Amino acid sequence: MSLAKAHSLLFEPVQIGPVTAPNRLYQVPHCNGIGDAAPHVIAAMRGMKAEGGWGVVCTENLMVDAYSDIAPFAMQRLWDAGDVDVQRLTVDAIHEHGALAGCELAHFGMAASNRISRELPMGPSSRPILEAIDPRQSRVMDKSDIKAFRRRHREAAIRAREAGFDIVYLYCSHENSILSQFFSPYLNDRSDEYGGSLENRMRLFHEVLADTKDAVGDRCAVAIRFSVAQLQRHRIIERDELRDIVEATANMPDLWDVNINDWGHDSATSRFAGEGHQEDLISFVKQVSDKPVVGVGRFTSPDTMAGQVRRGVMDLVGCARPSIADPFLPEKVRTGRVDEIRECIGCNLCISGENSFTTMRCTQNPTMMEEWRRDWHPEIVSRIGSPENALIVGSGPAGLEAALVLAKRGYDVAVAEAASDFGGRIRRESALPGLAEWIRVREHRLLQLRQMANVDLYHSSLLGAEDVLDFGFENVVLATGARWRADGVGRSHYRPLDLPPVLTPDDVMDGNQVSGHVVIYDDDGSYLAAALAEQLLKQGATVEIVTPHETFARWTRLTLEQRRLRARMVERGVSVSQEFTLSDATQGQFTFVDGLTGQSVTREGDHLLMLTSRRPDSALFDALTQQPLAEAGINSVTPIGDCVAPGLIAHAVFAGHRLGREIGQAAQDVSYARERFSLNRQAAHADAAE
């Protein structure tokens, strides 16, 4: 297979100031959830992107000094010379495969509470800290502060050049940037030459841009990351002024990296925005600047990517989430293997890592951030030395991923699915409103499995223990899933409740028609309550949601959806009651206890839908443990995914992938490599003194 003619322009080189990108596919800066806590993990992750063909691979925010400490959010640092070697690990990993390395220098200003450094927060004015609940305000920067900030930013740019970066960013995107805060007439009420008119409010930005160009522009391209539209409730800059800033700065940088604000709109889930959704808002930048422009839009289709370039929307196609889902997307396009692209589903699990201060993960790509820790490659698995076979019972996310990895390793694989179609919970959940793109988890795996000669797929095949024995396979993998409980056991109730007949999510996803008024009791707190409500509304039911949690759909705060989901419920006429715990139910009447007052309240409805927890389906495993497995030639029986520990789809995919790689291996107490810091106190003090 070879590169399609329609996609060939994606592999044209692009001049960016003094450097040249080898192609137009550009991994824009994105967070990783752990900052600089594990430098080898980060370097291996970025290096894998470069190996996969991205022409430019960028870091996330690199904080320029101790006055920009945005903890607990995990960012990397470029404070002093000691950080240069850490960054050089990443640069070398990127350069090894011929890509350019970019870094995003950032100062968070009045968004940073400086909880760890304990320096005073600062900004153009005194305001409550933007990115924290701390009852603290920023101090007003005086002229000496501005001068010191410019110096520290310039020094950080020089350190970036010393580390080997090819592109050095000024971060002016979202309200978290000190430069954006100076732009804002709402956050900047200064009366000196840095406040008042837009020209004055741009002054620091233009000074820092000139400083950076002067310091490193001979060897490094200088880029600006800038939000050209603000869609959040509390805008800090009006749209006309945003365009004015771009026009006034048009040809000063070597590259414009443009997006929209806030983060929930910029990185909108597939529930709220489709591929290329930013085009109408960012396309004007190419009209006013002669410099290369990179934009984003959760691009997964090379046709759409090429269209963006061909129509003059952008010069380089920016991807963050799609590069996480498939680090080898460019290589697959280049070699004509477009149907093998592991497309992003827009669930924002990756972003949940940043918002929960943990390692970034991906539903589609279980190897993400495991490149160094477990030595996992997204496209390569070790082959077995002698023939073996495996029966996979269940074709949900765990079963399909296990089947694919085992088949790639050389196992003869059979997949038996009880339902009339493959996909398990993916097939069912993706049929709910807003979750359609999630079917990609199934489609990517099924497409490959159907093309493999060593794989047999059987649907409508409900297997019992005797059937499994009759198969005669050496390895049996059980991915039989879980079903939603109807007895109320969940986070707010540890024991079953005495309930009348109730609905569960499975009843809705099984296609049962429901009418009348439905009260959803959401003790799950994930993405499902809103999706189930919309499905019931489509059937003509009326819906209200009651949750014992302090906020509605609290998991979705991590995926940037919570506020928009709540707004959608209001638009659809779905009322939401928070901190009410179910205490009793009879037919048509449901009693809840107000978590704040302790008083009981009653809701009336035709149906109570219990969204609480799931019961693992371990029946087949339990039955097999009673059978003479060795006599049947079975070496191993391994349950995986939801039939062991129900969780997110990503948990199931990871379980399937891990089983595929590690089947037959002895379990280890610590299953991945860890990075440890030096405890050389004398050296640490010497670094601090420098």
C-alpha positions as CSV (number, residue, x, y, z in Angstrom):
1,M,0.0,0.0,0.0
2,S,1.1,3.5,-0.7
3,L,0.3,7.1,0.1
4,A,-3.0,8.2,-1.5
5,K,-2.6,11.2,-3.8
6,A,-5.3,13.1,-2.0
7,H,-3.2,12.9,1.2
8,S,0.2,13.7,-0.3
9,L,0.1,17.4,0.6
10,L,0.1,16.3,4.3
11,F,3.7,15.1,3.8
12,E,5.1,18.3,2.3
13,P,7.8,20.1,4.4
14,V,6.8,23.4,6.0
15,Q,9.3,26.2,6.8
16,I,8.8,27.6,10.3
17,G,11.2,30.4,10.8
18,P,14.8,28.9,10.8
19,V,13.6,25.3,11.0
20,T,11.7,23.0,8.7
21,A,9.0,20.6,9.7
22,P,9.3,17.4,7.6
23,N,5.5,17.2,7.2
24,R,2.3,19.0,8.1
25,L,1.2,16.6,10.9
26,Y,1.8,18.4,14.1
27,Q,1.4,17.2,17.7
28,V,0.4,20.3,19.5
29,P,1.3,20.8,23.2
30,H,-0.8,18.7,25.5
31,C,-0.6,17.7,29.2
32,N,0.3,14.3,30.4
33,G,-1.0,14.3,34.0
34,I,2.3,13.8,35.8
35,G,4.4,16.8,34.8
36,D,8.1,16.2,35.3
37,A,7.7,13.4,37.9
38,A,8.8,10.7,35.5
39,P,11.1,12.1,32.8
40,H,11.8,8.8,31.1
41,V,8.1,8.0,30.9
42,I,7.5,11.4,29.2
43,A,10.4,11.1,26.9
44,A,9.4,7.7,25.7
45,M,5.8,8.8,25.1
46,R,6.9,11.8,23.0
47,G,9.5,9.8,21.2
48,M,6.8,7.3,20.2
49,K,4.9,10.1,18.6
50,A,8.0,11.0,16.6
51,E,8.5,7.3,15.6
52,G,4.9,7.3,14.4
53,G,5.6,10.0,11.9
54,W,4.5,13.3,13.5
55,G,6.6,16.0,12.0
56,V,6.6,18.2,15.1
57,V,6.1,16.9,18.7
58,C,5.7,19.4,21.5
59,T,5.8,19.2,25.2
60,E,3.1,20.5,27.5
61,N,3.5,23.8,29.5
62,L,7.0,24.3,30.8
63,M,6.7,26.7,33.8
64,V,9.3,29.4,33.4
65,D,9.8,30.2,37.1
66,A,8.7,29.5,40.7
67,Y,6.1,32.3,40.5
68,S,4.2,30.1,38.1
69,D,3.5,27.1,40.3
70,I,0.1,25.8,39.4
71,A,0.1,22.8,41.7
72,P,-1.7,20.4,42.2
73,F,-1.8,20.4,38.4
74,A,1.3,18.6,37.2
75,M,3.4,20.6,34.8
76,Q,7.1,20.5,33.8
77,R,9.6,23.1,34.7
78,L,12.4,25.0,33.0
79,W,13.3,27.1,36.1
80,D,17.1,26.6,36.0
81,A,20.0,24.6,34.5
82,G,19.0,21.5,36.4
83,D,15.9,21.2,34.3
84,V,17.8,21.3,31.0
85,D,19.0,17.7,31.2
86,V,15.5,16.5,32.0
87,Q,14.1,18.2,28.9
88,R,17.0,17.0,26.8
89,L,15.8,13.4,27.4
90,T,12.5,14.3,25.6
91,V,14.3,16.3,22.8
92,D,16.7,13.5,22.1
93,A,13.8,11.0,21.9
94,I,12.0,13.2,19.4
95,H,15.0,14.0,17.3
96,E,16.0,10.3,17.1
97,H,13.1,9.9,14.6
98,G,13.6,13.1,12.6
99,A,10.8,15.2,14.1
100,L,11.1,18.8,15.4
101,A,10.8,19.3,19.1
102,G,8.7,22.1,20.5
103,C,8.3,23.4,24.0
104,E,5.5,25.6,25.4
105,L,6.9,28.2,27.9
106,A,4.3,29.3,30.3
107,H,3.7,31.6,33.2
108,F,0.3,31.3,34.8
109,G,0.2,34.6,36.6
110,M,-2.9,35.1,38.7
111,A,-4.0,31.5,37.9
112,A,-1.2,30.1,40.0
113,S,-1.6,29.9,43.7
114,N,2.1,28.9,44.2
115,R,1.1,26.3,46.8
116,I,4.5,24.5,46.6
117,S,6.9,27.4,45.9
118,R,5.0,29.6,48.4
119,E,5.9,32.7,46.3
120,L,3.4,35.4,46.1
121,P,1.0,35.1,43.1
122,M,1.2,38.0,40.7
123,G,-0.6,39.5,37.8
124,P,-1.5,42.7,36.2
125,S,-4.0,43.5,39.0
126,S,-5.1,42.0,42.3
127,R,-7.7,39.4,41.7
128,P,-8.8,36.1,43.3
129,I,-6.7,33.2,42.0
130,L,-8.3,31.9,38.8
131,E,-7.3,28.3,38.9
132,A,-7.8,27.5,42.6
133,I,-10.3,27.6,45.4
134,D,-7.7,29.0,47.7
135,P,-9.0,32.2,49.4
136,R,-6.0,34.1,48.0
137,Q,-5.4,36.9,45.6
138,S,-2.6,38.0,43.3
139,R,-0.4,41.0,44.0
140,V,-0.1,43.8,41.4
141,M,3.1,43.5,39.4
142,D,5.1,46.7,39.5
143,K,7.7,47.7,36.9
144,S,10.5,45.8,38.6
145,D,8.3,42.7,38.6
146,I,7.6,43.1,34.9
147,K,11.3,43.5,34.2
148,A,12.1,40.4,36.3
149,F,9.4,38.4,34.5
150,R,10.8,39.3,31.1
151,R,14.3,38.3,32.2
152,R,13.2,35.0,33.6
153,H,11.1,34.2,30.5
154,R,14.1,35.1,28.3
155,E,16.4,32.9,30.4
156,A,13.9,30.0,30.1
157,A,13.9,30.4,26.3
158,I,17.7,30.2,26.3
159,R,17.5,27.0,28.4
160,A,15.0,25.6,25.9
161,R,17.5,26.2,23.1
162,E,20.2,24.6,25.2
163,A,18.0,21.5,25.7
164,G,17.8,21.3,21.9
165,F,14.2,22.4,21.3
166,D,13.5,23.6,17.7
167,I,10.3,25.6,18.4
168,V,9.8,27.8,21.5
169,Y,6.3,28.9,22.4
170,L,4.8,31.8,24.1
171,Y,1.7,30.5,25.9
172,C,-1.1,33.0,25.5
173,S,-4.0,30.5,25.3
174,H,-6.8,30.5,27.8
175,E,-7.0,32.7,30.9
176,N,-4.3,30.8,32.6
177,S,-1.5,32.7,30.8
178,I,-0.1,35.9,32.4
179,L,0.1,37.4,28.9
180,S,-3.6,36.7,28.3
181,Q,-4.3,38.3,31.7
182,F,-2.6,41.5,30.6
183,F,-4.7,41.5,27.4
184,S,-7.9,41.4,29.4
185,P,-9.8,44.6,30.2
186,Y,-11.5,42.7,33.0
187,L,-8.3,41.4,34.7
188,N,-6.1,44.3,33.9
189,D,-7.2,47.6,35.5
190,R,-3.7,49.3,35.4
191,S,-3.4,53.0,34.6
192,D,0.3,52.8,33.4
193,E,1.6,51.9,29.9
194,Y,0.7,48.3,30.5
195,G,-3.0,49.0,31.0
196,G,-5.9,50.9,29.5
197,S,-5.9,50.8,25.7
198,L,-5.5,47.5,23.9
199,E,-2.1,48.8,22.6
200,N,-1.0,49.1,26.2
201,R,-2.4,45.8,27.2
202,M,-0.5,44.1,24.4
203,R,2.7,45.8,25.4
204,L,4.1,43.0,27.6
205,F,3.2,40.4,25.1
206,H,5.0,42.2,22.3
207,E,8.0,42.8,24.6
208,V,8.3,39.1,25.6
209,L,7.9,38.1,22.0
210,A,10.7,40.4,21.0
211,D,12.8,39.2,23.9
212,T,12.3,35.5,22.8
213,K,13.1,36.2,19.2
214,D,16.2,38.1,20.1
215,A,17.4,35.3,22.5
216,V,16.8,32.2,20.4
217,G,15.2,33.3,17.1
218,D,18.4,32.6,15.1
219,R,18.1,28.9,15.7
220,C,14.6,28.3,17.1
221,A,11.3,29.1,15.6
222,V,9.2,31.3,18.0
223,A,5.5,30.3,18.1
224,I,2.5,31.8,19.7
225,R,-0.3,29.7,21.1
226,F,-3.4,31.9,21.2
227,S,-7.1,31.5,21.8
228,V,-8.8,33.4,19.0
229,A,-12.4,32.9,20.4
230,Q,-13.8,32.8,23.9
231,L,-16.9,30.7,24.4
232,Q,-16.9,30.4,28.2
233,R,-19.4,32.1,30.4
234,H,-16.9,34.6,31.9
235,R,-14.9,35.9,28.9
236,I,-11.8,37.8,29.7
237,I,-11.3,39.3,26.2
238,E,-14.0,40.3,23.7
239,R,-13.9,38.7,20.2
240,D,-13.2,41.9,18.3
241,E,-10.1,42.6,20.5
242,L,-8.9,39.0,20.0
243,R,-8.9,39.6,16.2
244,D,-7.2,43.0,16.7
245,I,-4.4,41.2,18.7
246,V,-3.8,38.8,15.9
247,E,-3.8,41.6,13.3
248,A,-1.4,43.7,15.3
249,T,0.9,40.8,15.8
250,A,0.3,39.1,12.4
251,N,3.8,38.5,11.1
252,M,5.9,38.9,14.3
253,P,6.0,35.2,15.3
254,D,7.3,32.3,13.1
255,L,4.1,30.3,13.8
256,W,0.6,30.8,15.0
257,D,-0.9,27.9,17.0
258,V,-4.6,28.9,17.4
259,N,-7.5,27.4,19.3
260,I,-10.6,28.5,21.3
261,N,-11.4,29.1,24.9
262,D,-12.3,27.7,27.4
263,W,-10.7,24.3,27.6
264,G,-14.1,22.5,27.6
265,H,-14.9,24.1,24.2
266,D,-11.3,23.7,22.8
267,S,-11.1,20.0,23.8
268,A,-14.9,19.3,23.5
269,T,-15.9,15.7,23.8
270,S,-17.6,14.0,20.8
271,R,-20.8,14.5,22.7
272,F,-20.6,18.2,22.0
273,A,-18.5,18.7,18.9
274,G,-17.4,16.9,15.8
275,E,-14.2,16.7,13.8
276,G,-13.0,20.2,12.7
277,H,-15.4,22.0,14.9
278,Q,-13.1,25.1,15.3
279,E,-12.8,25.9,11.7
280,D,-15.3,28.8,11.5
281,L,-13.6,30.5,14.5
282,I,-10.0,30.1,13.6
283,S,-9.9,30.4,9.8
284,F,-9.5,34.2,9.8
285,V,-5.9,33.9,11.1
286,K,-4.6,32.7,7.7
287,Q,-6.2,35.7,6.1
288,V,-4.3,38.2,8.2
289,S,-0.9,36.5,8.6
290,D,1.7,35.3,6.2
291,K,3.2,32.9,8.8
292,P,2.3,29.2,9.1
293,V,-0.8,28.4,11.1
294,V,-1.5,25.3,13.0
295,G,-5.0,24.6,14.3
296,V,-6.8,21.7,16.0
297,G,-10.2,20.0,15.8
298,R,-9.8,16.4,17.0
299,F,-8.8,15.4,13.4
300,T,-8.8,11.6,12.7
301,S,-9.7,11.5,9.0
302,P,-6.8,12.3,6.6
303,D,-9.5,13.5,4.1
304,T,-10.6,16.2,6.6
305,M,-7.0,17.0,7.4
306,A,-6.0,17.5,3.8
307,G,-9.2,19.5,3.3
308,Q,-8.2,21.9,6.0
309,V,-4.8,22.6,4.3
310,R,-6.3,22.6,0.8
311,R,-8.9,25.2,1.7
312,G,-6.4,27.5,3.4
313,V,-7.7,27.0,6.9
314,M,-4.3,26.0,8.3
315,D,-0.8,25.0,7.1
316,L,-0.1,22.4,9.7
317,V,-2.7,20.0,11.1
318,G,-2.6,20.1,14.9
319,C,-3.6,17.0,16.9
320,A,-3.4,16.3,20.6
321,R,-6.0,13.7,21.4
322,P,-5.8,11.9,18.0
323,S,-2.0,11.6,18.5
324,I,-2.7,10.0,21.9
325,A,-5.2,7.5,20.5
326,D,-2.8,6.6,17.6
327,P,0.8,7.8,17.8
328,F,1.3,6.1,14.4
329,L,-1.5,7.9,12.6
330,P,0.9,9.8,10.3
331,E,2.7,6.6,9.3
332,K,-0.5,4.8,8.6
333,V,-1.6,7.6,6.3
334,R,1.8,7.8,4.6
335,T,1.8,4.0,3.9
336,G,-1.9,3.9,2.8
337,R,-3.1,2.0,5.8
338,V,-5.8,4.6,6.7
339,D,-8.3,1.8,7.8
340,E,-5.9,0.8,10.6
341,I,-6.0,4.3,12.3
342,R,-7.0,3.9,15.9
343,E,-9.4,6.9,15.9
344,C,-9.9,9.0,18.9
345,I,-13.5,8.6,20.3
346,G,-13.6,12.0,22.0
347,C,-14.2,10.6,25.5
348,N,-11.5,12.8,27.2
349,L,-10.2,10.1,29.4
350,C,-6.8,11.5,28.5
351,I,-7.7,14.9,30.0
352,S,-9.1,13.2,33.1
353,G,-5.6,12.4,34.0
354,E,-4.6,16.0,34.1
355,N,-7.7,16.9,36.1
356,S,-7.1,14.1,38.6
357,F,-3.4,14.6,38.9
358,T,-2.6,11.2,37.6
359,T,-1.0,9.5,34.6
360,M,-2.7,10.2,31.3
361,R,-4.6,7.2,29.9
362,C,-6.5,6.5,26.6
363,T,-9.5,4.4,26.0
364,Q,-8.4,3.5,22.5
365,N,-4.7,3.2,23.1
366,P,-3.9,1.1,26.3
367,T,-0.1,1.5,25.6
368,M,-0.2,5.3,26.2
369,M,2.3,6.2,29.0
370,E,3.4,2.6,29.2
371,E,6.1,2.9,26.5
372,W,8.8,3.1,29.1
373,R,7.1,1.7,32.2
374,R,6.1,-1.6,30.6
375,D,8.1,-1.4,27.4
376,W,4.9,-1.5,25.4
377,H,4.9,-0.4,21.8
378,P,1.5,0.5,20.3
379,E,2.1,-1.4,17.1
380,I,4.5,-4.2,18.1
381,V,4.0,-7.2,20.3
382,S,6.3,-10.2,20.8
383,R,5.5,-13.3,18.7
384,I,5.1,-16.7,20.4
385,G,7.7,-19.4,19.6
386,S,5.4,-22.4,19.2
387,P,1.7,-22.8,18.2
388,E,-0.9,-22.0,20.8
389,N,-4.5,-21.2,20.8
390,A,-7.0,-19.2,22.9
391,L,-10.7,-19.1,23.2
392,I,-12.2,-15.7,24.1
393,V,-15.7,-15.8,25.5
394,G,-17.2,-12.4,25.1
395,S,-16.6,-9.7,22.5
396,G,-16.8,-6.5,24.5
397,P,-13.8,-4.1,24.8
398,A,-11.8,-6.5,27.0
399,G,-12.5,-9.6,24.8
400,L,-11.8,-7.9,21.5
401,E,-8.6,-6.3,22.7
402,A,-7.3,-9.6,24.1
403,A,-8.2,-11.3,20.9
404,L,-6.4,-8.8,18.8
405,V,-3.2,-8.8,20.8
406,L,-3.1,-12.6,21.0
407,A,-3.8,-13.0,17.3
408,K,-0.9,-10.5,16.5
409,R,1.3,-12.6,18.7
410,G,0.5,-15.7,16.6
411,Y,-2.1,-17.5,18.7
412,D,-5.0,-19.2,16.9
413,V,-8.0,-17.3,18.3
414,A,-11.7,-18.0,18.5
415,V,-14.1,-15.4,19.8
416,A,-17.5,-16.6,21.0
417,E,-20.2,-13.9,21.6
418,A,-23.6,-14.8,23.1
419,A,-25.4,-11.8,21.5
420,S,-26.3,-11.6,17.8
421,D,-23.7,-8.9,17.2
422,F,-20.2,-8.2,18.5
423,G,-19.1,-5.4,20.9
424,G,-20.7,-6.0,24.3
425,R,-21.1,-2.8,26.3
426,I,-19.5,-0.7,23.5
427,R,-22.3,-1.7,21.1
428,R,-24.9,-0.9,23.7
429,E,-23.5,2.3,25.1
430,S,-22.6,3.8,21.8
431,A,-26.2,3.6,20.8
432,L,-27.1,6.2,23.5
433,P,-27.4,9.8,22.5
434,G,-24.0,11.6,22.2
435,L,-21.9,8.5,22.4
436,A,-22.0,7.3,18.8
437,E,-18.2,7.8,18.1
438,W,-17.5,5.3,20.9
439,I,-18.3,2.5,18.5
440,R,-14.9,3.1,17.1
441,V,-13.5,1.0,20.0
442,R,-15.3,-2.0,18.5
443,E,-14.9,-1.1,14.8
444,H,-11.1,-0.7,15.0
445,R,-10.6,-4.1,16.5
446,L,-13.2,-6.0,14.5
447,L,-11.9,-4.7,11.2
448,Q,-8.4,-6.1,11.9
449,L,-9.7,-9.4,13.5
450,R,-11.9,-10.1,10.4
451,Q,-8.8,-9.8,8.2
452,M,-6.7,-12.3,10.2
453,A,-6.5,-15.9,9.0
454,N,-5.8,-17.2,12.5
455,V,-9.0,-15.7,14.0
456,D,-12.6,-17.1,14.0
457,L,-15.5,-15.0,15.2
458,Y,-18.7,-16.5,16.3
459,H,-21.8,-14.5,17.3
460,S,-25.0,-15.9,18.7
461,S,-22.9,-18.4,20.6
462,L,-23.8,-18.7,24.3
463,L,-21.3,-21.1,25.8
464,G,-21.6,-23.1,29.0
465,A,-18.8,-24.9,30.8
466,E,-19.2,-28.1,28.8
467,D,-19.1,-26.1,25.6
468,V,-15.8,-24.5,26.6
469,L,-14.3,-27.9,27.4
470,D,-15.5,-29.2,24.0
471,F,-13.6,-26.4,22.2
472,G,-10.4,-28.0,23.3
473,F,-8.4,-24.8,23.4
474,E,-5.3,-24.5,25.6
475,N,-6.1,-21.0,26.9
476,V,-9.5,-19.7,27.9
477,V,-10.1,-16.0,28.4
478,L,-13.4,-15.0,29.9
479,A,-14.7,-11.5,29.1
480,T,-18.3,-12.0,30.0
481,G,-18.9,-8.5,31.3
482,A,-21.3,-7.3,34.0
483,R,-24.9,-6.3,34.4
484,W,-26.3,-3.3,36.3
485,R,-27.8,-4.1,39.7
486,A,-31.4,-3.6,40.5
487,D,-31.0,-3.8,44.3
488,G,-29.5,-0.4,45.1
489,V,-26.1,-1.5,46.1
490,G,-23.6,1.2,45.2
491,R,-21.7,4.1,46.8
492,S,-24.5,5.2,49.0
493,H,-25.9,1.8,50.0
494,Y,-23.6,-1.1,50.8
495,R,-26.4,-3.6,51.3
496,P,-29.4,-4.3,49.1
497,L,-32.6,-2.3,49.5
498,D,-36.1,-3.8,49.6
499,L,-37.4,-2.3,46.3
500,P,-40.3,-2.9,44.0
501,P,-39.6,-3.8,40.3
502,V,-37.3,-1.1,39.0
503,L,-35.5,-0.4,35.8
504,T,-31.7,-0.6,35.2
505,P,-29.6,0.9,32.5
506,D,-29.5,-2.5,30.8
507,D,-33.3,-2.3,30.3
508,V,-32.9,0.9,28.4
509,M,-29.9,-0.3,26.4
510,D,-31.6,-3.5,25.6
511,G,-34.1,-1.5,23.7
512,N,-37.1,-1.7,26.0
513,Q,-39.6,1.1,25.4
514,V,-40.3,3.1,28.5
515,S,-43.1,5.7,28.9
516,G,-44.4,7.9,31.7
517,H,-42.3,9.7,34.3
518,V,-38.9,8.2,35.1
519,V,-36.8,9.0,38.1
520,I,-33.2,8.1,37.6
521,Y,-31.3,7.5,40.8
522,D,-27.7,8.2,39.9
523,D,-25.3,6.7,42.4
524,D,-22.8,6.1,39.6
525,G,-21.9,9.7,38.9
526,S,-20.3,9.0,35.5
527,Y,-21.4,9.9,31.9
528,L,-24.4,7.6,31.8
529,A,-27.2,9.4,33.6
530,A,-27.4,12.2,31.1
531,A,-27.2,9.8,28.1
532,L,-29.9,7.5,29.6
533,A,-32.1,10.6,30.3
534,E,-31.8,11.7,26.6
535,Q,-32.6,8.2,25.4
536,L,-35.7,8.1,27.6
537,L,-36.7,11.6,26.4
538,K,-36.5,10.3,22.8
539,Q,-39.0,7.6,23.7
540,G,-41.4,10.2,24.9
541,A,-40.9,9.8,28.7
542,T,-40.4,12.6,31.1
543,V,-37.3,12.4,33.3
544,E,-35.8,13.7,36.5
545,I,-32.4,12.8,38.0
546,V,-31.7,12.4,41.7
547,T,-28.2,11.8,43.0
548,P,-26.8,11.3,46.5
549,H,-23.6,13.0,45.3
550,E,-22.8,16.7,46.0
551,T,-22.7,17.4,42.2
552,F,-24.4,15.9,39.2
553,A,-22.3,13.5,37.1
554,R,-19.2,14.3,39.1
555,W,-16.9,12.1,37.0
556,T,-17.5,14.3,34.0
557,R,-15.8,17.3,35.7
558,L,-12.6,15.5,34.9
559,T,-13.6,15.1,31.2
560,L,-14.6,18.8,30.9
561,E,-18.3,17.9,30.3
562,Q,-20.0,18.5,33.6
563,R,-21.2,22.1,33.2
564,R,-22.4,21.5,29.6
565,L,-24.2,18.3,30.6
566,R,-26.0,20.1,33.3
567,A,-27.0,22.8,30.9
568,R,-28.2,20.2,28.4
569,M,-30.4,18.7,31.1
570,V,-31.9,22.1,31.8
571,E,-32.5,22.6,28.1
572,R,-34.2,19.3,27.9
573,G,-36.4,19.9,30.9
574,V,-34.7,17.4,33.1
575,S,-34.6,18.5,36.7
576,V,-31.6,17.4,38.8
577,S,-31.6,17.1,42.6
578,Q,-28.3,16.7,44.4
579,E,-27.4,15.2,47.8
580,F,-30.6,13.1,48.1
581,T,-30.2,9.5,49.1
582,L,-32.8,6.9,48.3
583,S,-34.2,5.5,51.5
584,D,-37.4,3.7,50.4
585,A,-39.5,2.9,47.4
586,T,-43.0,1.6,46.7
587,Q,-44.8,1.3,43.4
588,G,-45.1,4.9,42.1
589,Q,-43.5,6.6,45.2
590,F,-39.8,7.0,46.0
591,T,-38.5,8.5,49.3
592,F,-35.2,10.3,49.6
593,V,-33.3,11.7,52.5
594,D,-32.0,15.3,52.1
595,G,-28.3,15.0,52.8
596,L,-28.2,18.6,54.2
597,T,-31.2,18.6,56.4
598,G,-31.9,14.9,57.0
599,Q,-35.6,15.5,56.1
600,S,-37.4,13.0,53.9
601,V,-38.9,14.0,50.6
602,T,-41.1,12.0,48.2
603,R,-41.0,11.8,44.4
604,E,-43.7,10.3,42.4
605,G,-43.1,8.5,39.1
606,D,-44.0,5.6,36.9
607,H,-40.5,4.1,37.0
608,L,-37.4,4.2,39.2
609,L,-34.2,3.6,37.2
610,M,-31.4,2.5,39.4
611,L,-28.0,3.6,38.1
612,T,-25.8,2.3,41.0
613,S,-23.2,-0.4,40.3
614,R,-22.7,-3.5,38.3
615,R,-22.6,-7.2,39.2
616,P,-19.7,-9.0,37.5
617,D,-20.9,-12.0,35.5
618,S,-18.6,-14.7,36.9
619,A,-21.0,-17.7,36.4
620,L,-19.0,-19.3,33.6
621,F,-15.7,-18.9,35.5
622,D,-17.3,-20.3,38.6
623,A,-18.6,-23.3,36.7
624,L,-15.2,-23.9,34.9
625,T,-13.4,-24.0,38.2
626,Q,-15.4,-27.1,39.1
627,Q,-14.4,-28.9,35.8
628,P,-11.4,-31.2,35.1
629,L,-9.6,-28.6,33.1
630,A,-6.3,-30.4,32.7
631,E,-8.1,-33.5,31.3
632,A,-9.6,-31.2,28.7
633,G,-6.2,-29.9,27.7
634,I,-6.9,-26.4,29.2
635,N,-3.8,-24.8,30.6
636,S,-5.3,-21.5,31.8
637,V,-8.7,-19.9,32.5
638,T,-8.4,-16.2,33.0
639,P,-11.3,-13.8,33.6
640,I,-10.7,-10.2,32.6
641,G,-12.4,-6.8,32.4
642,D,-15.9,-6.1,33.8
643,C,-16.5,-9.8,34.8
644,V,-13.7,-9.3,37.4
645,A,-13.9,-5.6,38.3
646,P,-16.4,-3.4,36.4
647,G,-15.1,0.0,35.4
648,L,-14.6,2.3,32.5
649,I,-14.4,1.0,29.0
650,A,-10.7,2.0,29.1
651,H,-10.2,-0.3,32.1
652,A,-11.6,-3.2,30.1
653,V,-9.4,-2.4,27.1
654,F,-6.3,-2.2,29.2
655,A,-7.2,-5.5,30.9
656,G,-7.6,-7.2,27.5
657,H,-4.3,-5.8,26.2
658,R,-2.4,-6.7,29.3
659,L,-3.7,-10.3,29.2
660,G,-2.7,-10.5,25.6
661,R,0.9,-9.6,26.3
662,E,1.3,-11.3,29.6
663,I,-0.7,-14.5,29.3
664,G,1.2,-17.4,30.9
665,Q,3.6,-15.1,32.7
666,A,4.0,-15.3,36.5
667,A,2.3,-12.3,38.3
668,Q,4.7,-9.7,39.7
669,D,4.2,-7.6,42.8
670,V,5.3,-4.5,40.9
671,S,4.5,-4.9,37.2
672,Y,6.1,-1.8,35.8
673,A,9.4,0.2,36.0
674,R,9.5,3.1,38.3
675,E,11.6,6.2,38.3
676,R,13.4,7.2,41.5
677,F,14.9,10.5,42.5
678,S,18.5,10.9,43.7
679,L,18.7,11.4,47.5
680,N,22.1,13.2,47.2
681,R,21.3,16.1,49.5
682,Q,24.7,17.8,48.8
683,A,24.1,17.8,45.1
684,A,20.6,19.0,45.5
685,H,21.8,22.0,47.6
686,A,24.5,22.8,45.0
687,D,21.9,22.9,42.3
688,A,19.7,25.2,44.4
689,A,22.7,27.5,45.1
690,E,23.4,27.8,41.3
